[in-house]
Amino acid sequence: MSVFLLVILHMLASLEHFMLGCDRATRESCMQKLIMAVTGDETAATGDMPTYQIRTPTTALPQGVVMAASPGTLHSPQQLAEEATRKRELRLMKNREAAKECRRRKKEYIKCLESRVAVLEVQNKKLIEELETLKDICSSKTD
């Protein structure tokens, strides 16, 4: 398997893990950015996904096999700064999504608690009424 395919498989596995908690629009956007990054589209450089540069092989590899340079092999300060910016943006995006999911779960949890409180209040009211009825019956028997 070529290095290029290994890089793509690694990226897909990471993306799949990240997108488990995302909505459909976010998943589609991430997939589009991944496609742009893999195909070398210029707009991928501004996306949240790390881009991989495709270059021609310098060794005697079979024709059609390409090598991928990961962002960690970039050397210029500008490229390192861009990579740091992309990593920060990705981290912030993940953090926003995690916070959004946390708020959603909290709202759902609170709704469940509120409905449970309502059910328990009704049950408590019925038990109090039953207790009063039993007290009345008991007191009338003793008289």
Backbone as a chain_set.jsonl record, in Angstrom:
{"seq": "MSVFLLVILHMLASLEHFMLGCDRATRESCMQKLIMAVTGDETAATGDMPTYQIRTPTTALPQGVVMAASPGTLHSPQQLAEEATRKRELRLMKNREAAKECRRRKKEYIKCLESRVAVLEVQNKKLIEELETLKDICSSKTD", "coords": {"N": [[0.852, -1.167, 0.0], [0.537, 2.219, -0.791], [2.253, 5.112, 0.513], [0.731, 7.364, 0.384], [-1.932, 6.384, 0.424], [-1.938, 5.291, 2.974], [-1.736, 7.598, 4.522], [-4.167, 8.818, 3.882], [-5.971, 6.907, 4.909], [-5.353, 7.074, 7.629], [-6.124, 9.721, 8.135], [-8.872, 9.544, 7.582], [-9.725, 7.775, 9.588], [-9.244, 9.309, 11.886], [-10.943, 11.452, 11.353], [-13.419, 10.165, 11.258], [-13.708, 9.343, 13.929], [-13.882, 11.857, 15.155], [-16.193, 12.9, 13.983], [-18.327, 11.481, 14.991], [-19.932, 12.64, 16.938], [-21.003, 14.817, 15.609], [-23.294, 16.947, 13.767], [-25.173, 16.537, 10.661], [-24.557, 18.566, 8.747], [-22.065, 19.513, 9.639], [-20.53, 17.191, 9.354], [-20.634, 16.877, 6.534], [-19.324, 19.203, 5.729], [-16.762, 18.795, 6.838], [-16.001, 16.52, 5.41], [-15.89, 17.591, 2.812], [-13.769, 19.386, 3.115], [-11.735, 17.599, 3.673], [-11.59, 16.225, 1.244], [-10.76, 18.326, -0.399], [-8.285, 18.802, 0.745], [-6.887, 16.43, 0.234], [-6.916, 16.316, -2.55], [-5.379, 18.455, -3.154], [-6.393, 20.978, -3.517], [-6.412, 24.512, -3.539], [-8.029, 25.912, -1.741], [-8.17, 24.364, 0.473], [-6.199, 24.975, 2.245], [-7.079, 26.937, 3.943], [-8.87, 25.686, 5.513], [-10.105, 23.676, 8.283], [-8.925, 21.237, 8.526], [-5.789, 19.511, 8.606], [-3.547, 19.94, 5.926], [-2.117, 17.932, 3.321], [0.727, 17.796, 1.436], [1.221, 16.887, -1.877], [3.764, 15.388, -3.624], [6.143, 14.748, -6.243], [7.766, 11.594, -6.55], [11.114, 11.112, -5.344], [12.658, 8.967, -5.362], [13.284, 5.702, -6.772], [10.554, 4.749, -7.249], [7.725, 2.802, -8.329], [5.976, 3.952, -11.257], [3.318, 6.27, -10.878], [3.006, 6.032, -8.159], [2.848, 8.078, -5.379], [4.373, 10.303, -3.018], [3.699, 11.516, 0.241], [4.032, 14.469, 2.053], [3.978, 15.13, 5.354], [2.477, 17.699, 7.448], [4.301, 18.1, 9.499], [6.844, 18.007, 8.438], [7.411, 20.389, 7.261], [9.414, 23.298, 6.805], [9.849, 26.146, 6.758], [9.445, 29.185, 8.643], [7.032, 30.522, 8.182], [5.393, 28.496, 7.156], [5.33, 26.804, 9.355], [4.036, 28.475, 11.172], [1.557, 28.726, 9.903], [0.703, 26.098, 10.054], [0.488, 25.81, 12.825], [-1.563, 27.617, 13.273], [-3.64, 26.35, 11.871], [-3.88, 24.021, 13.406], [-4.68, 25.125, 15.826], [-7.131, 26.282, 15.075], [-8.534, 23.958, 14.424], [-8.564, 22.695, 16.922], [-10.075, 24.593, 18.36], [-12.472, 24.424, 16.947], [-13.221, 21.776, 17.495], [-13.527, 22.03, 20.245], [-15.649, 23.864, 20.395], [-17.689, 22.311, 19.253], [-17.783, 20.207, 21.108], [-18.577, 21.615, 23.395], [-21.076, 22.514, 22.566], [-22.419, 20.06, 22.277], [-22.297, 19.209, 24.931], [-23.9, 21.156, 26.187], [-26.34, 20.537, 24.959], [-26.791, 17.92, 25.923], [-27.004, 18.517, 28.644], [-29.346, 20.105, 28.708], [-31.197, 18.165, 27.9], [-30.963, 16.364, 30.034], [-31.877, 17.978, 32.147], [-34.529, 18.37, 31.331], [-35.481, 15.75, 31.581], [-35.199, 15.417, 34.338], [-37.008, 17.383, 35.232], [-39.439, 16.374, 34.273], [-39.536, 14.033, 35.743], [-39.718, 15.078, 38.321], [-42.261, 16.227, 38.144], [-43.876, 13.93, 37.852], [-43.316, 12.631, 40.28], [-44.303, 14.517, 42.076], [-47.049, 14.4, 41.558], [-47.503, 11.746, 42.291], [-46.793, 11.892, 44.993], [-48.764, 13.641, 45.941], [-51.057, 12.036, 45.58], [-50.453, 9.977, 47.379], [-50.458, 11.37, 49.787], [-53.148, 12.115, 49.904], [-54.268, 9.559, 50.075], [-53.207, 8.761, 52.524], [-54.474, 10.589, 54.233], [-57.11, 9.751, 53.852], [-56.962, 7.142, 54.92], [-56.3, 7.778, 57.546], [-58.639, 9.087, 58.31], [-60.457, 6.934, 58.122], [-59.385, 5.204, 60.038], [-59.56, 6.733, 62.357], [-62.315, 7.01, 62.563], [-63.114, 4.408, 63.111], [-62.078, 3.947, 65.625], [-63.608, 5.553, 67.173]], "CA": [[0.0, 0.0, 0.0], [1.394, 3.392, -0.907], [2.284, 6.04, 1.645], [-0.408, 8.26, 0.195], [-3.133, 5.708, 0.911], [-1.833, 5.187, 4.428], [-2.048, 8.917, 5.062], [-5.614, 9.009, 3.73], [-6.643, 6.031, 5.868], [-5.164, 7.651, 8.961], [-6.966, 10.91, 8.216], [-10.267, 9.111, 7.633], [-9.983, 7.215, 10.912], [-9.315, 10.435, 12.814], [-12.145, 12.208, 11.034], [-14.575, 9.361, 11.649], [-13.809, 9.438, 15.383], [-14.304, 13.213, 15.489], [-17.514, 13.219, 13.469], [-19.385, 10.682, 15.607], [-20.831, 13.513, 17.674], [-21.347, 15.996, 14.823], [-24.509, 16.881, 12.972], [-24.957, 16.209, 9.247], [-23.903, 19.681, 8.055], [-20.659, 19.529, 10.045], [-19.886, 16.038, 8.716], [-20.462, 17.162, 5.106], [-18.298, 20.234, 5.608], [-15.466, 18.166, 7.106], [-15.664, 15.641, 4.285], [-15.502, 18.441, 1.69], [-12.436, 19.897, 3.405], [-10.812, 16.476, 3.519], [-11.416, 15.995, -0.196], [-9.941, 19.418, -0.924], [-6.915, 18.635, 1.235], [-6.26, 15.289, -0.434], [-6.743, 16.609, -3.969], [-4.435, 19.551, -3.306], [-7.115, 22.196, -3.834], [-5.848, 25.648, -2.812], [-8.913, 26.376, -0.67], [-8.031, 23.5, 1.645], [-5.223, 25.561, 3.167], [-7.769, 27.774, 4.929], [-9.815, 24.851, 6.243], [-9.762, 23.235, 9.627], [-8.201, 19.976, 8.471], [-4.41, 19.672, 8.161], [-3.393, 19.571, 4.523], [-0.972, 17.119, 2.983], [1.234, 18.188, 0.14], [1.57, 15.762, -2.727], [4.936, 15.728, -4.435], [6.605, 13.647, -7.084], [8.77, 10.805, -5.832], [12.517, 11.361, -5.674], [13.306, 7.667, -5.411], [12.895, 4.874, -7.908], [9.295, 4.075, -6.979], [6.97, 2.545, -9.555], [5.27, 5.126, -11.753], [1.967, 6.369, -10.349], [3.048, 6.063, -6.705], [3.252, 9.403, -4.926], [4.734, 10.384, -1.608], [3.031, 12.617, 0.926], [4.816, 15.121, 3.106], [3.07, 15.557, 6.415], [2.762, 19.07, 7.856], [5.421, 18.144, 10.433], [8.119, 18.098, 7.729], [7.565, 21.725, 6.691], [10.559, 23.904, 7.475], [9.902, 27.6, 6.858], [8.686, 29.723, 9.783], [5.671, 30.845, 7.744], [4.648, 27.241, 7.058], [5.126, 26.334, 10.725], [3.007, 29.335, 11.765], [0.281, 28.347, 9.291], [0.324, 24.795, 10.624], [0.057, 26.065, 14.201], [-2.867, 28.262, 13.164], [-4.618, 25.321, 11.487], [-4.095, 23.147, 14.561], [-5.455, 25.904, 16.804], [-8.502, 26.376, 14.56], [-9.135, 22.629, 14.57], [-8.81, 22.5, 18.347], [-11.185, 25.458, 18.734], [-13.681, 23.871, 16.35], [-13.581, 20.6, 18.287], [-13.973, 22.509, 21.548], [-16.99, 24.423, 20.21], [-18.614, 21.193, 19.042], [-17.918, 19.495, 22.386], [-19.364, 22.469, 24.29], [-22.445, 22.476, 22.05], [-22.962, 18.746, 22.63], [-22.441, 19.206, 26.391], [-25.093, 21.959, 26.498], [-27.506, 19.774, 24.515], [-27.005, 16.835, 26.883], [-27.442, 19.112, 29.905], [-30.755, 20.46, 28.544], [-31.954, 16.918, 27.89], [-30.928, 15.854, 31.402], [-32.746, 18.83, 32.958], [-35.908, 18.059, 30.947], [-35.807, 14.467, 32.206], [-35.373, 15.655, 35.779], [-38.243, 18.139, 35.435], [-40.583, 15.474, 34.086], [-39.539, 13.119, 36.885], [-40.238, 15.847, 39.457], [-43.71, 16.353, 37.964], [-44.469, 12.626, 38.147], [-43.192, 12.373, 41.72], [-45.22, 15.416, 42.791], [-48.39, 13.825, 41.424], [-47.514, 10.536, 43.119], [-46.765, 12.337, 46.39], [-50.088, 14.186, 46.243], [-51.968, 10.894, 45.713], [-50.126, 9.271, 48.624], [-50.921, 12.205, 50.904], [-54.602, 11.968, 49.936], [-54.53, 8.209, 50.569], [-52.891, 8.782, 53.949], [-55.562, 11.31, 54.905], [-58.274, 8.861, 53.82], [-56.725, 6.064, 55.886], [-56.394, 8.383, 58.888], [-60.064, 9.295, 58.582], [-61.061, 5.622, 58.356], [-58.847, 4.693, 61.299], [-60.108, 7.544, 63.462], [-63.762, 6.73, 62.676], [-63.247, 3.083, 63.698], [-61.728, 4.015, 67.031], [-64.634, 6.325, 67.89]], "C": [[0.901, 1.234, 0.0], [1.292, 4.272, 0.339], [1.08, 6.967, 1.585], [-1.69, 7.631, 0.736], [-3.113, 5.549, 2.43], [-2.19, 6.499, 5.101], [-3.555, 9.156, 5.0], [-6.373, 8.155, 4.743], [-6.533, 6.57, 7.291], [-6.062, 8.87, 9.144], [-8.437, 10.526, 8.331], [-10.628, 8.536, 9.0], [-10.119, 8.327, 11.948], [-10.606, 11.226, 12.606], [-13.394, 11.461, 11.467], [-14.787, 9.441, 13.157], [-14.35, 10.806, 15.796], [-15.774, 13.442, 15.135], [-18.636, 12.397, 14.097], [-20.397, 11.56, 16.337], [-21.301, 14.725, 16.902], [-22.683, 15.821, 14.11], [-24.162, 16.7, 11.492], [-24.201, 17.31, 8.513], [-22.412, 19.729, 8.382], [-19.905, 18.377, 9.387], [-19.622, 16.31, 7.235], [-19.363, 18.198, 4.888], [-16.903, 19.641, 5.821], [-15.038, 17.266, 5.953], [-15.217, 16.463, 3.077], [-14.086, 18.979, 1.9], [-11.38, 18.802, 3.267], [-10.538, 16.208, 2.047], [-10.535, 17.075, -0.797], [-8.482, 19.254, -0.487], [-6.199, 17.524, 0.484], [-5.991, 15.592, -1.901], [-5.788, 17.77, -4.206], [-5.09, 20.859, -3.676], [-6.596, 23.33, -2.949], [-6.72, 26.08, -1.633], [-8.791, 25.526, 0.578], [-7.076, 24.095, 2.668], [-5.885, 26.423, 4.226], [-8.74, 26.975, 5.774], [-9.29, 24.436, 7.598], [-8.931, 21.963, 9.627], [-6.747, 20.233, 8.066], [-4.283, 19.197, 6.719], [-2.143, 18.733, 4.35], [-0.534, 17.48, 1.581], [1.647, 16.944, -0.634], [2.74, 16.191, -3.597], [5.367, 14.505, -5.235], [7.692, 12.886, -6.347], [10.182, 11.134, -6.299], [13.293, 10.053, -5.74], [12.781, 6.886, -6.597], [11.648, 4.063, -7.57], [8.589, 3.797, -8.296], [6.182, 3.78, -9.965], [3.833, 5.111, -11.226], [1.929, 6.39, -8.833], [3.557, 7.437, -6.293], [3.597, 9.343, -3.451], [4.022, 11.592, -1.013], [3.957, 13.159, 1.992], [3.834, 15.603, 4.163], [3.436, 16.98, 6.824], [3.942, 19.174, 8.824], [6.766, 18.277, 9.743], [8.327, 19.453, 7.074], [8.63, 22.475, 7.489], [10.47, 25.412, 7.655], [9.057, 28.08, 8.036], [7.245, 30.05, 9.412], [4.815, 29.583, 7.68], [4.365, 26.678, 8.455], [4.041, 27.156, 11.419], [1.633, 28.988, 11.212], [-0.218, 27.026, 9.865], [-0.177, 24.967, 12.062], [-1.331, 26.707, 14.206], [-3.948, 27.249, 12.815], [-4.92, 24.394, 12.663], [-4.952, 23.852, 15.61], [-6.908, 25.994, 16.362], [-9.224, 25.044, 14.702], [-9.487, 22.363, 16.027], [-10.004, 23.341, 18.813], [-12.503, 24.927, 18.182], [-14.159, 22.655, 17.146], [-14.137, 21.02, 19.641], [-15.385, 23.09, 21.461], [-18.026, 23.313, 20.062], [-18.845, 20.421, 20.343], [-18.777, 20.31, 23.356], [-20.833, 22.462, 23.87], [-23.127, 21.166, 22.444], [-23.202, 18.658, 24.132], [-23.683, 19.996, 26.8], [-26.369, 21.212, 26.108], [-27.839, 18.653, 25.501], [-27.523, 17.374, 28.22], [-28.916, 19.499, 29.828], [-31.633, 19.217, 28.585], [-32.054, 16.336, 29.298], [-31.884, 16.652, 32.29], [-34.208, 18.561, 32.622], [-36.354, 16.741, 31.576], [-36.053, 14.632, 33.698], [-36.679, 16.391, 36.059], [-39.463, 17.243, 35.272], [-40.676, 14.489, 35.247], [-40.084, 13.806, 38.133], [-41.749, 15.958, 39.348], [-44.413, 15.046, 38.307], [-44.435, 12.352, 39.644], [-44.111, 13.287, 42.539], [-46.647, 14.89, 42.734], [-48.515, 12.594, 42.317], [-47.565, 10.902, 44.605], [-48.136, 12.871, 46.811], [-51.102, 13.056, 46.441], [-51.72, 10.146, 47.034], [-50.588, 10.059, 49.849], [-52.436, 12.088, 51.042], [-54.988, 10.593, 50.492], [-54.271, 8.121, 52.069], [-53.997, 9.471, 54.737], [-56.819, 10.443, 54.96], [-58.128, 7.744, 54.846], [-56.793, 6.575, 57.322], [-57.851, 8.588, 59.275], [-60.76, 7.981, 58.906], [-60.645, 5.076, 59.708], [-59.462, 5.446, 62.489], [-61.597, 7.283, 63.633], [-64.006, 5.358, 63.303], [-62.978, 3.114, 65.195], [-62.78, 4.783, 67.827], [-65.814, 5.526, 68.194]], "O": [[1.906, 1.279, 0.71], [0.34, 4.166, 1.112], [0.489, 7.308, 2.61], [-2.452, 8.295, 1.439], [-4.148, 5.661, 3.088], [-2.867, 6.513, 6.129], [-4.148, 9.643, 5.963], [-7.32, 8.634, 5.368], [-7.494, 6.529, 8.059], [-6.688, 9.031, 10.191], [-9.172, 11.135, 9.109], [-11.72, 8.787, 9.511], [-11.013, 8.285, 12.792], [-11.271, 11.616, 13.565], [-14.329, 12.067, 11.989], [-15.92, 9.59, 13.617], [-15.188, 10.895, 16.694], [-16.509, 14.089, 15.881], [-19.801, 12.605, 13.757], [-21.589, 11.253, 16.351], [-21.946, 15.597, 17.482], [-23.142, 14.702, 13.881], [-22.988, 16.709, 11.12], [-23.295, 17.018, 7.733], [-21.589, 19.96, 7.496], [-18.781, 18.553, 8.916], [-18.538, 16.02, 6.729], [-18.563, 18.073, 3.961], [-15.973, 19.948, 5.074], [-13.87, 17.247, 5.564], [-14.271, 16.082, 2.387], [-13.293, 19.02, 0.959], [-10.269, 19.054, 2.801], [-9.394, 15.99, 1.65], [-9.66, 16.782, -1.612], [-7.561, 19.533, -1.255], [-5.027, 17.665, 0.137], [-4.965, 15.182, -2.444], [-5.424, 18.041, -5.35], [-4.4, 21.779, -4.115], [-6.367, 23.136, -1.756], [-6.199, 26.565, -0.629], [-9.262, 25.927, 1.642], [-7.144, 23.746, 3.847], [-5.317, 26.623, 5.3], [-9.375, 27.532, 6.669], [-8.184, 24.796, 8.001], [-8.296, 21.644, 10.632], [-6.502, 21.113, 7.241], [-4.849, 18.17, 6.343], [-1.213, 18.822, 5.152], [-1.337, 17.468, 0.648], [2.333, 16.066, -0.111], [2.697, 17.245, -4.232], [4.991, 13.375, -4.924], [8.461, 13.483, -5.594], [10.421, 11.398, -7.477], [14.46, 10.04, -6.131], [11.926, 7.368, -7.339], [11.679, 2.833, -7.599], [8.834, 4.49, -9.283], [5.768, 4.566, -9.113], [3.21, 4.052, -11.142], [0.897, 6.742, -8.262], [4.578, 7.905, -6.797], [3.164, 8.442, -2.731], [3.778, 12.579, -1.708], [4.584, 12.406, 2.737], [2.951, 16.408, 3.869], [4.557, 17.428, 6.586], [4.529, 20.249, 8.951], [7.749, 18.629, 10.396], [9.332, 19.649, 6.391], [8.735, 22.306, 8.704], [10.987, 25.921, 8.649], [8.062, 27.446, 8.384], [6.337, 29.877, 10.226], [3.656, 29.591, 8.096], [3.287, 26.139, 8.703], [3.223, 26.612, 12.161], [0.653, 28.957, 11.956], [-1.409, 26.859, 10.127], [-1.155, 24.335, 12.461], [-2.171, 26.378, 15.044], [-5.04, 27.276, 13.383], [-6.073, 24.026, 12.892], [-5.841, 23.245, 16.208], [-7.818, 25.806, 17.17], [-10.4, 25.011, 15.062], [-10.572, 21.868, 16.333], [-10.846, 22.858, 19.57], [-13.529, 24.971, 18.86], [-15.348, 22.519, 17.435], [-15.104, 20.436, 20.129], [-16.218, 22.847, 22.334], [-19.099, 23.363, 20.664], [-19.972, 20.028, 20.644], [-19.614, 19.748, 24.062], [-21.726, 22.409, 24.716], [-24.275, 21.166, 22.89], [-24.207, 18.092, 24.563], [-24.438, 19.554, 27.666], [-27.361, 21.247, 26.837], [-28.997, 18.454, 25.868], [-28.38, 16.755, 28.851], [-29.666, 19.254, 30.774], [-32.684, 19.211, 29.225], [-33.118, 15.868, 29.703], [-32.617, 16.074, 33.092], [-35.049, 18.526, 33.521], [-37.484, 16.632, 32.052], [-36.993, 14.062, 34.253], [-37.383, 16.064, 37.014], [-40.415, 17.341, 36.047], [-41.775, 14.147, 35.685], [-40.82, 13.2, 38.911], [-42.453, 15.802, 40.346], [-45.441, 15.057, 38.984], [-45.425, 11.89, 40.212], [-44.636, 12.876, 43.574], [-47.371, 14.926, 43.729], [-49.516, 12.423, 43.014], [-48.299, 10.285, 45.376], [-48.608, 12.583, 47.911], [-51.916, 13.109, 47.363], [-52.662, 9.739, 47.713], [-51.052, 9.478, 50.83], [-52.956, 11.975, 52.152], [-55.924, 10.479, 51.283], [-55.028, 7.48, 52.798], [-54.407, 8.986, 55.792], [-57.509, 10.4, 55.978], [-59.079, 7.438, 55.566], [-57.287, 5.88, 58.21], [-58.255, 8.308, 60.404], [-61.555, 7.908, 59.843], [-61.473, 4.54, 60.444], [-59.833, 4.841, 63.495], [-62.097, 7.332, 64.757], [-65.024, 5.169, 63.968], [-63.602, 2.368, 65.949], [-62.826, 4.663, 69.051], [-66.763, 6.031, 68.793]]}, "num_chains": 1, "name": "protein.A"}
